[in-house]
């Protein structure tokens, strides 16, 4: 999602997402428990990013 937002490279962003998610969890699998946001040292809104990634790539 960062690559898409920063570089506006939709094709490469989708390809990278598919490679990373290949056979693993996808953004749509997020249950919004908040553990990732609690642990994030940058205080990113990871749940919101996951929702956007799911709407974009899943």
PDB file with SEQRES, HELIX, SHEET and CRYST1 records, atoms N, CA, C and O in Angstrom:
SEQRES   1 A   58  UNK UNK UNK UNK UNK UNK UNK UNK UNK UNK UNK UNK UNK          
SEQRES   2 A   58  UNK UNK UNK UNK UNK UNK UNK UNK UNK UNK UNK UNK UNK          
SEQRES   3 A   58  UNK UNK UNK UNK UNK UNK UNK UNK UNK UNK UNK UNK UNK          
SEQRES   4 A   58  UNK UNK UNK UNK UNK UNK UNK UNK UNK UNK UNK UNK UNK          
SEQRES   5 A   58  UNK UNK UNK UNK UNK UNK                                      
HELIX    1 AA1 UNK A    2  UNK A    7  1                                   6    
HELIX    2 AA2 UNK A   10  UNK A   21  1                                  12    
HELIX    3 AA3 UNK A   27  UNK A   29  5                                   3    
HELIX    4 AA4 UNK A   35  UNK A   39  1                                   5    
HELIX    5 AA5 UNK A   46  UNK A   57  1                                  12    
CRYST1    1.000    1.000    1.000  90.00  90.00  90.00 P 1           1          
ATOM      1  N   UNK A   1       0.832  -1.188   0.000  1.00  0.00           N  
ATOM      2  CA  UNK A   1       0.000   0.000   0.000  1.00  0.00           C  
ATOM      3  C   UNK A   1       0.875   1.249   0.000  1.00  0.00           C  
ATOM      4  O   UNK A   1       0.557   2.237  -0.661  1.00  0.00           O  
ATOM      5  N   UNK A   2       1.985   1.199   0.750  1.00  0.00           N  
ATOM      6  CA  UNK A   2       2.888   2.353   0.770  1.00  0.00           C  
ATOM      7  C   UNK A   2       3.422   2.669  -0.616  1.00  0.00           C  
ATOM      8  O   UNK A   2       3.483   3.834  -1.009  1.00  0.00           O  
ATOM      9  N   UNK A   3       3.808   1.643  -1.355  1.00  0.00           N  
ATOM     10  CA  UNK A   3       4.347   1.853  -2.712  1.00  0.00           C  
ATOM     11  C   UNK A   3       3.295   2.529  -3.591  1.00  0.00           C  
ATOM     12  O   UNK A   3       3.608   3.434  -4.365  1.00  0.00           O  
ATOM     13  N   UNK A   4       2.065   2.088  -3.464  1.00  0.00           N  
ATOM     14  CA  UNK A   4       0.982   2.677  -4.259  1.00  0.00           C  
ATOM     15  C   UNK A   4       0.773   4.141  -3.880  1.00  0.00           C  
ATOM     16  O   UNK A   4       0.646   5.001  -4.751  1.00  0.00           O  
ATOM     17  N   UNK A   5       0.738   4.418  -2.582  1.00  0.00           N  
ATOM     18  CA  UNK A   5       0.486   5.780  -2.123  1.00  0.00           C  
ATOM     19  C   UNK A   5       1.650   6.720  -2.406  1.00  0.00           C  
ATOM     20  O   UNK A   5       1.438   7.877  -2.772  1.00  0.00           O  
ATOM     21  N   UNK A   6       2.871   6.235  -2.241  1.00  0.00           N  
ATOM     22  CA  UNK A   6       4.037   7.098  -2.410  1.00  0.00           C  
ATOM     23  C   UNK A   6       4.464   7.271  -3.862  1.00  0.00           C  
ATOM     24  O   UNK A   6       4.825   8.369  -4.286  1.00  0.00           O  
ATOM     25  N   UNK A   7       4.420   6.169  -4.624  1.00  0.00           N  
ATOM     26  CA  UNK A   7       4.962   6.204  -5.972  1.00  0.00           C  
ATOM     27  C   UNK A   7       3.902   6.102  -7.070  1.00  0.00           C  
ATOM     28  O   UNK A   7       4.225   6.224  -8.251  1.00  0.00           O  
ATOM     29  N   UNK A   8       2.641   5.879  -6.692  1.00  0.00           N  
ATOM     30  CA  UNK A   8       1.539   5.786  -7.648  1.00  0.00           C  
ATOM     31  C   UNK A   8       1.805   4.729  -8.717  1.00  0.00           C  
ATOM     32  O   UNK A   8       1.433   4.887  -9.879  1.00  0.00           O  
ATOM     33  N   UNK A   9       2.455   3.653  -8.295  1.00  0.00           N  
ATOM     34  CA  UNK A   9       2.804   2.564  -9.207  1.00  0.00           C  
ATOM     35  C   UNK A   9       1.832   1.406  -8.963  1.00  0.00           C  
ATOM     36  O   UNK A   9       2.154   0.448  -8.261  1.00  0.00           O  
ATOM     37  N   UNK A  10       0.654   1.510  -9.548  1.00  0.00           N  
ATOM     38  CA  UNK A  10      -0.412   0.555  -9.282  1.00  0.00           C  
ATOM     39  C   UNK A  10      -0.048  -0.875  -9.678  1.00  0.00           C  
ATOM     40  O   UNK A  10      -0.299  -1.812  -8.921  1.00  0.00           O  
ATOM     41  N   UNK A  11       0.529  -1.040 -10.838  1.00  0.00           N  
ATOM     42  CA  UNK A  11       0.836  -2.383 -11.331  1.00  0.00           C  
ATOM     43  C   UNK A  11       1.885  -3.071 -10.452  1.00  0.00           C  
ATOM     44  O   UNK A  11       1.708  -4.227 -10.068  1.00  0.00           O  
ATOM     45  N   UNK A  12       2.956  -2.377 -10.138  1.00  0.00           N  
ATOM     46  CA  UNK A  12       4.009  -2.945  -9.295  1.00  0.00           C  
ATOM     47  C   UNK A  12       3.497  -3.184  -7.874  1.00  0.00           C  
ATOM     48  O   UNK A  12       3.891  -4.152  -7.222  1.00  0.00           O  
ATOM     49  N   UNK A  13       2.632  -2.312  -7.404  1.00  0.00           N  
ATOM     50  CA  UNK A  13       2.075  -2.461  -6.059  1.00  0.00           C  
ATOM     51  C   UNK A  13       1.219  -3.719  -5.964  1.00  0.00           C  
ATOM     52  O   UNK A  13       1.334  -4.479  -5.003  1.00  0.00           O  
ATOM     53  N   UNK A  14       0.378  -3.934  -6.941  1.00  0.00           N  
ATOM     54  CA  UNK A  14      -0.463  -5.129  -6.957  1.00  0.00           C  
ATOM     55  C   UNK A  14       0.395  -6.388  -7.061  1.00  0.00           C  
ATOM     56  O   UNK A  14       0.146  -7.370  -6.362  1.00  0.00           O  
ATOM     57  N   UNK A  15       1.380  -6.360  -7.910  1.00  0.00           N  
ATOM     58  CA  UNK A  15       2.259  -7.520  -8.077  1.00  0.00           C  
ATOM     59  C   UNK A  15       2.987  -7.844  -6.769  1.00  0.00           C  
ATOM     60  O   UNK A  15       3.067  -9.007  -6.373  1.00  0.00           O  
ATOM     61  N   UNK A  16       3.512  -6.828  -6.107  1.00  0.00           N  
ATOM     62  CA  UNK A  16       4.218  -7.035  -4.842  1.00  0.00           C  
ATOM     63  C   UNK A  16       3.270  -7.575  -3.776  1.00  0.00           C  
ATOM     64  O   UNK A  16       3.635  -8.479  -3.025  1.00  0.00           O  
ATOM     65  N   UNK A  17       2.069  -7.035  -3.706  1.00  0.00           N  
ATOM     66  CA  UNK A  17       1.082  -7.513  -2.743  1.00  0.00           C  
ATOM     67  C   UNK A  17       0.770  -8.984  -2.982  1.00  0.00           C  
ATOM     68  O   UNK A  17       0.735  -9.776  -2.040  1.00  0.00           O  
ATOM     69  N   UNK A  18       0.547  -9.347  -4.231  1.00  0.00           N  
ATOM     70  CA  UNK A  18       0.245 -10.741  -4.562  1.00  0.00           C  
ATOM     71  C   UNK A  18       1.406 -11.657  -4.210  1.00  0.00           C  
ATOM     72  O   UNK A  18       1.186 -12.770  -3.732  1.00  0.00           O  
ATOM     73  N   UNK A  19       2.630 -11.217  -4.435  1.00  0.00           N  
ATOM     74  CA  UNK A  19       3.800 -12.022  -4.088  1.00  0.00           C  
ATOM     75  C   UNK A  19       3.906 -12.212  -2.585  1.00  0.00           C  
ATOM     76  O   UNK A  19       4.155 -13.324  -2.119  1.00  0.00           O  
ATOM     77  N   UNK A  20       3.723 -11.158  -1.831  1.00  0.00           N  
ATOM     78  CA  UNK A  20       3.835 -11.227  -0.373  1.00  0.00           C  
ATOM     79  C   UNK A  20       2.695 -12.043   0.239  1.00  0.00           C  
ATOM     80  O   UNK A  20       2.904 -12.743   1.229  1.00  0.00           O  
ATOM     81  N   UNK A  21       1.513 -11.962  -0.329  1.00  0.00           N  
ATOM     82  CA  UNK A  21       0.346 -12.641   0.225  1.00  0.00           C  
ATOM     83  C   UNK A  21       0.171 -14.052  -0.317  1.00  0.00           C  
ATOM     84  O   UNK A  21      -0.754 -14.755   0.090  1.00  0.00           O  
ATOM     85  N   UNK A  22       1.025 -14.471  -1.210  1.00  0.00           N  
ATOM     86  CA  UNK A  22       0.897 -15.770  -1.863  1.00  0.00           C  
ATOM     87  C   UNK A  22       0.793 -16.906  -0.843  1.00  0.00           C  
ATOM     88  O   UNK A  22       1.784 -17.275  -0.211  1.00  0.00           O  
ATOM     89  N   UNK A  23      -0.408 -17.453  -0.688  1.00  0.00           N  
ATOM     90  CA  UNK A  23      -0.631 -18.570   0.221  1.00  0.00           C  
ATOM     91  C   UNK A  23      -0.649 -18.184   1.689  1.00  0.00           C  
ATOM     92  O   UNK A  23      -0.705 -19.055   2.557  1.00  0.00           O  
ATOM     93  N   UNK A  24      -0.602 -16.900   1.974  1.00  0.00           N  
ATOM     94  CA  UNK A  24      -0.589 -16.426   3.356  1.00  0.00           C  
ATOM     95  C   UNK A  24      -1.809 -15.551   3.595  1.00  0.00           C  
ATOM     96  O   UNK A  24      -2.671 -15.416   2.728  1.00  0.00           O  
ATOM     97  N   UNK A  25      -1.870 -14.969   4.759  1.00  0.00           N  
ATOM     98  CA  UNK A  25      -2.964 -14.060   5.078  1.00  0.00           C  
ATOM     99  C   UNK A  25      -2.925 -12.842   4.176  1.00  0.00           C  
ATOM    100  O   UNK A  25      -1.861 -12.399   3.745  1.00  0.00           O  
ATOM    101  N   UNK A  26      -4.090 -12.319   3.903  1.00  0.00           N  
ATOM    102  CA  UNK A  26      -4.220 -11.104   3.100  1.00  0.00           C  
ATOM    103  C   UNK A  26      -4.802 -10.001   3.977  1.00  0.00           C  
ATOM    104  O   UNK A  26      -5.246 -10.252   5.098  1.00  0.00           O  
ATOM    105  N   UNK A  27      -4.793  -8.809   3.468  1.00  0.00           N  
ATOM    106  CA  UNK A  27      -5.306  -7.666   4.225  1.00  0.00           C  
ATOM    107  C   UNK A  27      -6.761  -7.878   4.643  1.00  0.00           C  
ATOM    108  O   UNK A  27      -7.175  -7.423   5.708  1.00  0.00           O  
ATOM    109  N   UNK A  28      -7.527  -8.563   3.812  1.00  0.00           N  
ATOM    110  CA  UNK A  28      -8.937  -8.793   4.135  1.00  0.00           C  
ATOM    111  C   UNK A  28      -9.119  -9.709   5.342  1.00  0.00           C  
ATOM    112  O   UNK A  28     -10.213  -9.780   5.901  1.00  0.00           O  
ATOM    113  N   UNK A  29      -8.060 -10.409   5.751  1.00  0.00           N  
ATOM    114  CA  UNK A  29      -8.130 -11.310   6.898  1.00  0.00           C  
ATOM    115  C   UNK A  29      -7.956 -10.595   8.230  1.00  0.00           C  
ATOM    116  O   UNK A  29      -8.101 -11.217   9.283  1.00  0.00           O  
ATOM    117  N   UNK A  30      -7.652  -9.320   8.208  1.00  0.00           N  
ATOM    118  CA  UNK A  30      -7.474  -8.541   9.437  1.00  0.00           C  
ATOM    119  C   UNK A  30      -8.764  -8.541  10.248  1.00  0.00           C  
ATOM    120  O   UNK A  30      -9.843  -8.291   9.713  1.00  0.00           O  
ATOM    121  N   UNK A  31      -8.643  -8.826  11.552  1.00  0.00           N  
ATOM    122  CA  UNK A  31      -9.825  -8.837  12.418  1.00  0.00           C  
ATOM    123  C   UNK A  31      -9.909  -7.575  13.274  1.00  0.00           C  
ATOM    124  O   UNK A  31     -10.764  -7.473  14.153  1.00  0.00           O  
ATOM    125  N   UNK A  32      -9.019  -6.616  13.016  1.00  0.00           N  
ATOM    126  CA  UNK A  32      -9.006  -5.319  13.695  1.00  0.00           C  
ATOM    127  C   UNK A  32      -8.891  -5.446  15.211  1.00  0.00           C  
ATOM    128  O   UNK A  32      -9.563  -4.731  15.955  1.00  0.00           O  
ATOM    129  N   UNK A  33      -8.033  -6.363  15.661  1.00  0.00           N  
ATOM    130  CA  UNK A  33      -7.839  -6.554  17.098  1.00  0.00           C  
ATOM    131  C   UNK A  33      -6.980  -5.454  17.715  1.00  0.00           C  
ATOM    132  O   UNK A  33      -7.053  -5.208  18.919  1.00  0.00           O  
ATOM    133  N   UNK A  34      -6.168  -4.794  16.892  1.00  0.00           N  
ATOM    134  CA  UNK A  34      -5.356  -3.684  17.361  1.00  0.00           C  
ATOM    135  C   UNK A  34      -3.979  -4.055  17.878  1.00  0.00           C  
ATOM    136  O   UNK A  34      -3.214  -3.164  18.248  1.00  0.00           O  
ATOM    137  N   UNK A  35      -3.635  -5.323  17.920  1.00  0.00           N  
ATOM    138  CA  UNK A  35      -2.329  -5.731  18.441  1.00  0.00           C  
ATOM    139  C   UNK A  35      -1.186  -5.136  17.627  1.00  0.00           C  
ATOM    140  O   UNK A  35      -0.172  -4.728  18.193  1.00  0.00           O  
ATOM    141  N   UNK A  36      -1.336  -5.082  16.330  1.00  0.00           N  
ATOM    142  CA  UNK A  36      -0.281  -4.533  15.469  1.00  0.00           C  
ATOM    143  C   UNK A  36      -0.087  -3.046  15.739  1.00  0.00           C  
ATOM    144  O   UNK A  36       1.046  -2.564  15.775  1.00  0.00           O  
ATOM    145  N   UNK A  37      -1.168  -2.326  15.925  1.00  0.00           N  
ATOM    146  CA  UNK A  37      -1.065  -0.892  16.179  1.00  0.00           C  
ATOM    147  C   UNK A  37      -0.451  -0.624  17.545  1.00  0.00           C  
ATOM    148  O   UNK A  37       0.312   0.329  17.706  1.00  0.00           O  
ATOM    149  N   UNK A  38      -0.773  -1.447  18.518  1.00  0.00           N  
ATOM    150  CA  UNK A  38      -0.197  -1.304  19.852  1.00  0.00           C  
ATOM    151  C   UNK A  38       1.313  -1.526  19.812  1.00  0.00           C  
ATOM    152  O   UNK A  38       2.067  -0.839  20.501  1.00  0.00           O  
ATOM    153  N   UNK A  39       1.749  -2.490  19.000  1.00  0.00           N  
ATOM    154  CA  UNK A  39       3.168  -2.842  18.915  1.00  0.00           C  
ATOM    155  C   UNK A  39       3.963  -1.944  17.975  1.00  0.00           C  
ATOM    156  O   UNK A  39       5.193  -1.942  18.031  1.00  0.00           O  
ATOM    157  N   UNK A  40       3.303  -1.192  17.123  1.00  0.00           N  
ATOM    158  CA  UNK A  40       3.986  -0.390  16.106  1.00  0.00           C  
ATOM    159  C   UNK A  40       4.715   0.799  16.741  1.00  0.00           C  
ATOM    160  O   UNK A  40       4.082   1.659  17.352  1.00  0.00           O  
ATOM    161  N   UNK A  41       6.048   0.849  16.597  1.00  0.00           N  
ATOM    162  CA  UNK A  41       6.795   1.970  17.178  1.00  0.00           C  
ATOM    163  C   UNK A  41       6.553   3.293  16.456  1.00  0.00           C  
ATOM    164  O   UNK A  41       6.869   4.356  16.991  1.00  0.00           O  
ATOM    165  N   UNK A  42       5.998   3.237  15.251  1.00  0.00           N  
ATOM    166  CA  UNK A  42       5.712   4.454  14.491  1.00  0.00           C  
ATOM    167  C   UNK A  42       4.283   4.945  14.696  1.00  0.00           C  
ATOM    168  O   UNK A  42       3.893   5.982  14.160  1.00  0.00           O  
ATOM    169  N   UNK A  43       3.504   4.191  15.476  1.00  0.00           N  
ATOM    170  CA  UNK A  43       2.107   4.544  15.769  1.00  0.00           C  
ATOM    171  C   UNK A  43       1.272   4.706  14.501  1.00  0.00           C  
ATOM    172  O   UNK A  43       0.453   5.618  14.387  1.00  0.00           O  
ATOM    173  N   UNK A  44       1.500   3.805  13.559  1.00  0.00           N  
ATOM    174  CA  UNK A  44       0.737   3.826  12.316  1.00  0.00           C  
ATOM    175  C   UNK A  44      -0.669   3.282  12.545  1.00  0.00           C  
ATOM    176  O   UNK A  44      -0.896   2.458  13.431  1.00  0.00           O  
ATOM    177  N   UNK A  45      -1.590   3.750  11.747  1.00  0.00           N  
ATOM    178  CA  UNK A  45      -2.967   3.251  11.799  1.00  0.00           C  
ATOM    179  C   UNK A  45      -3.056   2.034  10.868  1.00  0.00           C  
ATOM    180  O   UNK A  45      -3.636   2.098   9.784  1.00  0.00           O  
ATOM    181  N   UNK A  46      -2.472   0.945  11.319  1.00  0.00           N  
ATOM    182  CA  UNK A  46      -2.333  -0.250  10.498  1.00  0.00           C  
ATOM    183  C   UNK A  46      -3.689  -0.836  10.118  1.00  0.00           C  
ATOM    184  O   UNK A  46      -3.855  -1.342   9.007  1.00  0.00           O  
ATOM    185  N   UNK A  47      -4.635  -0.775  11.003  1.00  0.00           N  
ATOM    186  CA  UNK A  47      -5.972  -1.311  10.699  1.00  0.00           C  
ATOM    187  C   UNK A  47      -6.574  -0.550   9.518  1.00  0.00           C  
ATOM    188  O   UNK A  47      -7.151  -1.155   8.614  1.00  0.00           O  
ATOM    189  N   UNK A  48      -6.441   0.749   9.530  1.00  0.00           N  
ATOM    190  CA  UNK A  48      -6.970   1.556   8.419  1.00  0.00           C  
ATOM    191  C   UNK A  48      -6.221   1.255   7.122  1.00  0.00           C  
ATOM    192  O   UNK A  48      -6.832   1.148   6.058  1.00  0.00           O  
ATOM    193  N   UNK A  49      -4.895   1.118   7.215  1.00  0.00           N  
ATOM    194  CA  UNK A  49      -4.106   0.748   6.031  1.00  0.00           C  
ATOM    195  C   UNK A  49      -4.529  -0.619   5.501  1.00  0.00           C  
ATOM    196  O   UNK A  49      -4.596  -0.825   4.290  1.00  0.00           O  
ATOM    197  N   UNK A  50      -4.814  -1.546   6.405  1.00  0.00           N  
ATOM    198  CA  UNK A  50      -5.238  -2.895   5.983  1.00  0.00           C  
ATOM    199  C   UNK A  50      -6.577  -2.829   5.260  1.00  0.00           C  
ATOM    200  O   UNK A  50      -6.778  -3.521   4.263  1.00  0.00           O  
ATOM    201  N   UNK A  51      -7.484  -2.008   5.752  1.00  0.00           N  
ATOM    202  CA  UNK A  51      -8.785  -1.842   5.091  1.00  0.00           C  
ATOM    203  C   UNK A  51      -8.604  -1.272   3.676  1.00  0.00           C  
ATOM    204  O   UNK A  51      -9.236  -1.729   2.724  1.00  0.00           O  
ATOM    205  N   UNK A  52      -7.736  -0.277   3.562  1.00  0.00           N  
ATOM    206  CA  UNK A  52      -7.486   0.325   2.250  1.00  0.00           C  
ATOM    207  C   UNK A  52      -6.812  -0.673   1.307  1.00  0.00           C  
ATOM    208  O   UNK A  52      -7.149  -0.758   0.126  1.00  0.00           O  
ATOM    209  N   UNK A  53      -5.859  -1.420   1.850  1.00  0.00           N  
ATOM    210  CA  UNK A  53      -5.167  -2.427   1.033  1.00  0.00           C  
ATOM    211  C   UNK A  53      -6.141  -3.495   0.572  1.00  0.00           C  
ATOM    212  O   UNK A  53      -6.087  -3.927  -0.579  1.00  0.00           O  
ATOM    213  N   UNK A  54      -7.025  -3.922   1.450  1.00  0.00           N  
ATOM    214  CA  UNK A  54      -8.001  -4.937   1.072  1.00  0.00           C  
ATOM    215  C   UNK A  54      -8.932  -4.419  -0.019  1.00  0.00           C  
ATOM    216  O   UNK A  54      -9.214  -5.126  -0.987  1.00  0.00           O  
ATOM    217  N   UNK A  55      -9.405  -3.192   0.135  1.00  0.00           N  
ATOM    218  CA  UNK A  55     -10.301  -2.617  -0.872  1.00  0.00           C  
ATOM    219  C   UNK A  55      -9.594  -2.435  -2.211  1.00  0.00           C  
ATOM    220  O   UNK A  55     -10.226  -2.489  -3.267  1.00  0.00           O  
ATOM    221  N   UNK A  56      -8.297  -2.221  -2.164  1.00  0.00           N  
ATOM    222  CA  UNK A  56      -7.521  -1.981  -3.383  1.00  0.00           C  
ATOM    223  C   UNK A  56      -7.044  -3.248  -4.048  1.00  0.00           C  
ATOM    224  O   UNK A  56      -7.121  -3.376  -5.270  1.00  0.00           O  
ATOM    225  N   UNK A  57      -6.548  -4.197  -3.256  1.00  0.00           N  
ATOM    226  CA  UNK A  57      -5.849  -5.353  -3.815  1.00  0.00           C  
ATOM    227  C   UNK A  57      -6.596  -6.691  -3.729  1.00  0.00           C  
ATOM    228  O   UNK A  57      -6.351  -7.581  -4.543  1.00  0.00           O  
ATOM    229  N   UNK A  58      -7.490  -6.842  -2.769  1.00  0.00           N  
ATOM    230  CA  UNK A  58      -8.180  -8.136  -2.600  1.00  0.00           C  
ATOM    231  C   UNK A  58      -9.387  -8.256  -3.493  1.00  0.00           C  
ATOM    232  O   UNK A  58     -10.072  -9.279  -3.470  1.00  0.00           O  
TER     233      UNK A  58                                                      
END                                                                             
